[in-house]
Amino acid sequence: MSLNPNGFIDRNKMTAGNRPKKNKMKKDIHPEYKEVVFHDLSSDYKFLTRSCAATTETTEFEGATYPVYKVEVSSQSHPFYTGKNVLLDTTGRVDKFNKRYAKS
């Protein structure tokens, strides 16, 4: 093994033959990583991706059956991504508050 001036192992100068063995991942402790259809309930939009999300229901998507995970908001329905932000009338609310709680 090659040590640097501080006395530590210099990993840059190690060769494949003298590298320490890496620990392998433990078996049967990781969640199942599978293809899942996410269904946006507010816009009725579905998309396929891979996920570890636990699901109990299935759905047909593009000719195959996949587990489905139902969500209420996705990029297809969120106001930030759709550009349909609701503008609040803040000046009217401030005037209404001042009128209601003005000192008499």
C-alpha positions in Angstrom: 0.0 0.0 0.0 1.1 3.5 -0.7 1.0 6.1 2.1 0.9 9.8 1.6 3.2 12.2 3.7 0.5 12.3 6.5 0.5 8.5 6.9 -2.8 7.9 5.2 -3.5 5.6 2.3 -3.1 7.4 -1.0 -6.0 6.0 -3.0 -4.7 7.7 -6.2 -1.6 5.6 -6.3 -3.3 2.2 -5.5 -3.6 -0.4 -8.1 -6.5 -2.9 -8.6 -4.5 -5.6 -6.8 -4.0 -3.8 -3.5 -7.2 -1.9 -3.2 -9.3 -2.8 -0.1 -12.4 -4.9 -0.9 -15.7 -2.9 -1.0 -18.6 -4.1 1.0 -21.4 -5.4 -1.2 -25.0 -4.3 -0.8 -27.1 -6.3 1.6 -29.7 -8.5 0.1 -33.5 -8.3 0.7 -33.4 -5.0 2.5 -34.0 -2.6 -0.4 -37.5 -1.6 -1.7 -38.7 -2.9 -5.0 -37.9 -0.5 -7.8 -40.4 -0.9 -10.6 -42.3 0.9 -13.4 -45.3 2.8 -11.9 -48.0 4.9 -13.6 -48.6 8.2 -11.7 -52.2 9.4 -12.2 -53.0 13.1 -11.6 -56.6 13.1 -10.5 -57.2 16.8 -11.0 -56.2 16.9 -14.6 -56.7 13.2 -15.5 -53.0 13.0 -16.7 -51.0 9.8 -16.5 -47.3 9.2 -16.9 -45.0 6.3 -16.6 -41.8 6.4 -14.5 -39.8 4.1 -12.2 -40.5 4.3 -8.4 -40.4 2.5 -5.1 -43.9 3.8 -4.2 -46.1 1.1 -2.7 -49.2 0.6 -4.7 -52.2 -1.8 -4.5 -54.1 -0.9 -7.6 -53.2 -1.4 -11.3 -54.2 0.3 -14.5 -53.8 -0.2 -18.3 -51.4 2.3 -19.8 -50.1 2.1 -23.4 -51.2 -1.5 -23.8 -49.7 -2.9 -20.7 -50.8 -3.3 -17.0 -48.8 -1.3 -14.4 -49.2 -0.5 -10.8 -50.8 3.0 -10.4 -50.1 5.7 -7.8 -52.8 8.4 -7.6 -51.7 12.0 -6.9 -53.8 15.2 -6.6 -51.2 17.6 -8.0 -48.5 17.1 -10.7 -46.8 19.4 -13.1 -49.8 19.2 -15.4 -52.2 20.7 -12.8 -50.0 22.8 -10.4 -50.6 26.6 -11.0 -46.8 27.3 -11.0 -46.2 25.0 -14.0 -49.4 25.7 -15.9 -49.2 29.5 -15.6 -52.7 29.7 -14.3 -51.8 31.5 -11.0 -54.7 33.1 -9.2 -54.0 36.7 -8.4 -55.4 37.8 -5.1 -56.9 41.3 -4.6 -54.6 42.2 -1.8 -55.3 45.9 -1.9 -59.0 45.3 -1.5 -58.4 43.0 1.5 -56.1 45.6 3.2 -58.7 48.3 2.8 -61.5 46.0 4.1 -59.3 45.2 7.1 -58.6 48.8 7.8 -62.3 49.8 7.6 -63.3 46.9 9.9 -60.7 47.6 12.6 -60.2 51.3 12.3 -60.1 53.2 15.6 -63.2 55.3 16.1 
